[in-house]
Amino acid sequence: MEKISQALVSKLTHFQKRLQSFLENDFDPNADEKKSQQEMFEASRDVSLVRGLSQGLPEDHIDRAIVAFSRLALLFDSGVLLENNDGEWKAQAFFHKGATELLKNSAKLTISLPSLDLLTVLKTDSRPLLEKLQLQDLDPQQRSSCLLIKATPDFAFLLFSTLPDIWLKDHITQVRTALINGFAD
């Protein structure tokens, strides 16, 4: 049992280091610059940026999910990267207004997700999910729609958007197509 525990801890530590290396920026803007960038942030619907979502993704499925998640930060108001842990989905990282951050171990909460096929998109109200994950700051005005996409058996994305449904439907269709291209083996 101890060997299993050690192997699990080693796997989680390795995963966290990989996640951190992908999500860390080469520079750390000061707090004022970061706040200014976030205030001016607007999620992009640029088709060429959406197509670029799937280009040059790593071969490893973990790295692929992490890189795709970090690229989604430009296309949605906010998002949460979930990792499957025996059927419970644990929040590992999030982005908000273009800035991506890791969640600390103590802040990682789990949720249950409905069973769904890979790269299927489900839409729901954001408030209950954000409350369960204690990430209400990602949608303070509670105006976002929440989109759930299971990218791999081990990773899912919660994506939040304030786009009106008429534009959101087309945007998510394009994003889903790009993800299918990026995750198809």
C-alpha positions as CSV (number, residue, x, y, z in Angstrom):
1,M,0.0,0.0,0.0
2,E,2.9,2.3,0.8
3,K,4.4,1.8,-2.6
4,I,1.1,2.7,-4.3
5,S,0.9,5.9,-2.2
6,Q,4.5,6.8,-3.1
7,A,3.8,6.2,-6.7
8,L,0.7,8.3,-6.6
9,V,2.5,11.1,-4.8
10,S,5.3,10.9,-7.3
11,K,2.9,11.0,-10.3
12,L,1.0,14.0,-8.8
13,T,4.3,15.9,-8.1
14,H,5.5,15.2,-11.6
15,F,2.2,16.3,-13.1
16,Q,2.2,19.5,-11.1
17,K,5.8,20.4,-12.2
18,R,4.8,19.9,-15.8
19,L,1.7,22.0,-15.4
20,Q,3.7,24.7,-13.7
21,S,6.3,24.8,-16.4
22,F,3.7,25.3,-19.1
23,L,1.6,27.9,-17.3
24,E,4.4,30.0,-15.9
25,N,5.3,33.2,-17.8
26,D,8.8,34.1,-18.7
27,F,8.2,37.5,-17.0
28,D,6.2,38.5,-14.0
29,P,4.5,41.8,-14.6
30,N,4.0,43.9,-11.5
31,A,0.5,44.0,-9.9
32,D,-0.4,47.3,-11.6
33,E,0.5,46.0,-15.1
34,K,-1.4,42.8,-14.5
35,K,-4.5,44.6,-13.3
36,S,-4.4,46.9,-16.3
37,Q,-4.0,44.0,-18.7
38,Q,-6.9,42.2,-17.2
39,E,-9.2,45.3,-17.2
40,M,-8.6,45.7,-20.9
41,F,-8.9,42.0,-21.7
42,E,-11.6,40.9,-24.1
43,A,-12.0,37.3,-25.2
44,S,-11.1,36.9,-28.8
45,R,-13.3,35.4,-31.5
46,D,-10.6,35.7,-34.2
47,V,-11.0,32.6,-36.4
48,S,-7.2,32.4,-37.1
49,L,-6.5,32.4,-33.4
50,V,-9.1,29.7,-32.9
51,R,-7.5,27.6,-35.7
52,G,-4.1,28.1,-34.0
53,L,-5.5,26.4,-30.9
54,S,-4.6,22.9,-32.3
55,Q,-1.4,23.7,-34.1
56,G,1.9,22.3,-32.8
57,L,0.4,20.6,-29.7
58,P,2.8,18.2,-27.9
59,E,2.5,14.4,-28.4
60,D,2.0,13.6,-24.7
61,H,-1.7,13.7,-23.8
62,I,-1.0,15.5,-20.5
63,D,1.1,18.2,-22.1
64,R,-1.4,18.5,-25.0
65,A,-4.3,19.2,-22.6
66,I,-2.2,21.8,-20.6
67,V,-1.1,23.7,-23.7
68,A,-4.6,23.7,-25.2
69,F,-6.0,25.0,-21.9
70,S,-3.4,27.8,-21.8
71,R,-4.3,28.8,-25.4
72,L,-8.0,28.8,-24.5
73,A,-7.2,31.7,-22.1
74,L,-7.3,34.1,-25.0
75,L,-10.7,32.8,-26.3
76,F,-12.8,32.8,-23.2
77,D,-13.4,35.1,-20.2
78,S,-12.3,32.5,-17.8
79,G,-11.8,28.7,-17.5
80,V,-10.9,25.9,-15.2
81,L,-8.7,22.9,-16.0
82,L,-10.1,19.7,-14.3
83,E,-8.2,16.4,-13.8
84,N,-9.9,13.1,-13.4
85,N,-9.1,11.4,-10.1
86,D,-11.1,8.2,-10.0
87,G,-14.3,9.8,-11.3
88,E,-13.9,12.9,-9.2
89,W,-12.7,15.9,-11.2
90,K,-10.2,18.1,-9.4
91,A,-9.5,21.7,-10.4
92,Q,-5.8,22.1,-11.1
93,A,-5.5,25.5,-12.7
94,F,-7.7,28.4,-14.0
95,F,-7.5,31.4,-16.2
96,H,-9.3,34.7,-15.9
97,K,-9.1,37.6,-18.3
98,G,-6.1,36.1,-20.1
99,A,-4.0,35.3,-16.9
100,T,-3.5,31.6,-16.1
101,E,-2.7,30.4,-12.5
102,L,-2.2,27.1,-10.8
103,L,-4.4,26.3,-7.8
104,K,-2.7,25.5,-4.6
105,N,-3.1,22.0,-3.2
106,S,-5.3,23.3,-0.3
107,A,-7.6,25.1,-2.7
108,K,-8.2,22.1,-5.1
109,L,-11.7,21.0,-4.8
110,T,-13.5,18.3,-6.7
111,I,-16.7,18.0,-8.5
112,S,-18.6,15.2,-10.2
113,L,-19.3,15.5,-13.9
114,P,-21.9,13.7,-16.0
115,S,-20.6,11.0,-18.3
116,L,-20.0,12.4,-21.7
117,D,-18.2,11.5,-24.9
118,L,-14.8,13.2,-25.6
119,L,-15.0,16.7,-27.1
120,T,-18.7,16.9,-26.6
121,V,-19.8,20.4,-25.4
122,L,-22.3,20.8,-22.5
123,K,-23.7,24.2,-21.6
124,T,-24.9,25.1,-18.1
125,D,-25.3,27.9,-15.6
126,S,-21.9,28.9,-14.2
127,R,-22.9,29.9,-10.7
128,P,-23.4,26.4,-9.1
129,L,-20.1,25.1,-10.5
130,L,-18.1,28.1,-9.5
131,E,-19.6,28.0,-6.0
132,K,-18.7,24.3,-5.7
133,L,-15.1,25.0,-6.8
134,Q,-15.0,28.2,-4.6
135,L,-14.0,30.2,-7.7
136,Q,-16.8,32.8,-7.8
137,D,-14.3,35.5,-8.6
138,L,-14.1,34.1,-12.2
139,D,-17.7,35.4,-12.8
140,P,-18.4,38.1,-10.1
141,Q,-21.5,39.5,-12.0
142,Q,-22.8,35.9,-12.6
143,R,-23.4,36.7,-16.3
144,S,-21.4,33.8,-17.8
145,S,-22.4,30.7,-19.5
146,C,-20.4,27.6,-18.6
147,L,-19.2,25.2,-21.3
148,L,-17.9,21.8,-20.3
149,I,-15.6,20.0,-22.7
150,K,-14.0,16.7,-21.8
151,A,-10.7,16.8,-23.9
152,T,-9.3,13.5,-22.8
153,P,-10.4,10.8,-20.4
154,D,-8.2,12.5,-17.8
155,F,-8.8,16.2,-18.5
156,A,-11.8,18.5,-19.0
157,F,-12.2,22.2,-19.5
158,L,-14.8,24.4,-17.9
159,L,-15.0,27.5,-20.1
160,F,-16.9,30.7,-19.2
161,S,-18.1,33.2,-21.6
162,T,-20.3,36.3,-21.5
163,L,-20.9,36.2,-25.3
164,P,-24.6,36.3,-26.3
165,D,-25.8,32.9,-27.4
166,I,-26.1,33.9,-31.0
167,W,-22.3,34.4,-31.2
168,L,-21.3,31.9,-28.5
169,K,-22.8,29.0,-30.5
170,D,-20.6,29.7,-33.6
171,H,-17.6,30.4,-31.4
172,I,-17.8,27.1,-29.5
173,T,-18.4,25.2,-32.7
174,Q,-15.1,26.6,-34.1
175,V,-13.3,25.9,-30.9
176,R,-14.6,22.4,-30.7
177,T,-13.5,21.7,-34.3
178,A,-10.0,23.0,-33.5
179,L,-9.9,20.8,-30.4
180,I,-11.0,17.8,-32.4
181,N,-8.1,18.5,-34.8
182,G,-5.7,18.9,-32.0
183,F,-6.7,15.8,-30.0
184,A,-7.3,13.4,-32.9
185,D,-4.5,10.9,-33.0
